[in-house]
C-alpha cells in the first residue's frame, strides 16, 4: 500500500521534478566543469583543455588583479545596501502597521519599484542622475549647489547603492510588516499601561520579537544584492573603469567581453557558493522560527 | 497633542517614502512626452506633451515586435508553470510521504542560483543544441525560476482548503486527477490567477538570460531599451517611451496581486 502510494506520488511530482532536476543540476555541473578548463569564447568547444584548479589559483592568488577588488566591492555594496534597505523598510513597516487612513494606497505606491524591470530601473536612475538631463542636478542647481557627476569615479558606487535600495526596500518593508502583524499586541499594551513610553515599548518588547524577521529579510536582501546585475549593467556598466564592477559584472566582463569562459566560470562558482551559503542561512533561520 | 504631532510626522515620512518609490517612474513618464529640446529642462512639468517618442518607438524601433515576442515567451512559460505547478503543488500538499520538506527544498534550489552564473552554461548548451536565439530556449530557461515558484505558491493555496470535497468526488468514482480538476481547482481559482500573474511579472522583467540568450531573431522588451545607444548618446525621449511601455502593464498587474506579494517572495 505505502509503496504504491510512494509510486503514485512520484508520478505526480515527475512532470515538474524531472525538468527542474535537469535544469537545477545540469547547468551547475557544466559550469563547474567549464571552470576547470581553458575554454575561450569564439573557439570550438572541442579546443578546450582540462587545466584542473588553475583558474581558481589564478583568481585567488591575485594574479587576476580584478578579482579580489570585485569580491570586496560586492561585499561592501551588499552590506551597505542591506543595512539601508532594512532601515528604510523597518521605518516604512512601522508606520504602515499603525493603520493610517491611506494605508492601502501607500502600500500600492511603495511596492511600485518591485514591478519595474531591473534593467529599466537602472535606466530610470541614469536619467534622473544624468549630468545635463537629470532632475537631481537641476534640483541641486535650484538651491545653488554645483552639478555633480553622479556616474563619475567619485559618486558611481553611491549611485549604484541608491538604485539597489530603491529596487528592494519595498520587499523589506513588506516582509517586516508581515512580521509586525504576527506580533501580539497585548504585552505592548500592558507595558504602555505600566508607564512605558511608546518608544521604550517598541525597543524593549516589539524589537526582540521582530529580530528573526529582520534577520531573514536581511539575508534575503543580501542574496539579491550579491547577485545584482541588470540595474548596474544599465546604470554604469561596471564603470567608470572598474569603480562599480562587483562580482556579477566581473563574471559578465570576463565571460563575454574578454572571452575567458573558464576563468569566468570559476568566478561564477564563487558567486554560487556565496549565495548558496546565504540561502542555507536563511533556511536555518526560517526553520528555527517555525519551531519556536 | 503628542499623538497628533506623531500622526502628522508619520504621514510626512510615509509620503516621502512613497515619493521616493514613485518618482523615478513618474520622471520617466514625463520625459517620454517631451521633445528633444525640452530634455534640457528636467524640472519643467507644464508643456504640451508630444507623442513623437512613442511614434518613433513603434515605427522606427519595432516596439510591437518586442511586445509580441515577450508576450509569446511569457504566456507559454506561464501556462507550463501553472499546469505543472498545480499538479506538483497539489501532490506535495496532499500525499503523505517521507522527506517531503527535503523534496520541496530541492525543488526550490534551482531558484537560488544567480542568473549571471547560470547563463554561462545555458549559453553553451544553447550553442550545443542550436537553440540560441529561439523562443524555445528562453521559455525553458525561464522555468528555472518560475516553475519552483509556481509549485510552492500552489502548494500553499491547497493547504488552505480541506480535502473533504475531493474525497467525496473520489468516492463517487472520480480519479484523483479528475477530482483535482473538477473539484479542487475551482476552489483555488484566485490563487491560481495570482500565481499566473506573478509568474508573468517575473518572466516579463527577466533581463540577464534574455540579454545573453537572444540576439537578432528573438527581440524581447526587457532588452530593447539597452541597445538604444547611438552616436549622439542615449536618446532619452525614445528610451523613456520604450521603458514606460515595458513597465506600466506590469505595474498595473502588480497592483492586482498586491496581497500575495509577500507570500511569494520568500
Interface residues (C-beta under 8 A of the other chain):
Chain A: X5 X6 X8 X9 X12 X13 X15 X16 X17 X19 X20 X21 X23 X24 X26 X27 X28 X30 X31 X34 X45 X88 X91 X92 X95 X96 X98 X100 X102 X106 X107 X108 X109 X110 X111 X112 X113 X114 X115 X116 X117 X118 X119 X120 X121 X123 X124 X125 X126 X127 X128 X130 X132 X133 X134 X135 X137 X138 X139 X142 X166 X169 X170 X171 X174 X175 X177 X178 X216 X220 X223 X226 X227 X229 X230 X233 X234 X248 X251 X252 X255 X256 X261 X264 X265 X268 X269 X271 X272 X275 X276 X279 X283 X286
Chain B: X7 X10 X11 X13 X14 X17 X18 X20 X21 X22 X23 X24 X25 X27 X28 X31 X39 X40 X42 X43 X84 X85 X87 X88 X90 X91 X92 X95 X96 X97 X103 X105 X106 X107 X109 X110 X112 X113 X114 X115 X116 X117 X118 X120 X121 X122 X124 X125 X127 X128 X140 X141 X143 X144 X147 X148 X151 X176 X201 X204 X205 X207 X208 X211 X212 X222 X223 X225 X226 X234 X236 X239 X240 X243 X246 X247 X250 X251 X253 X254 X255 X258 X261 X262 X265 X266
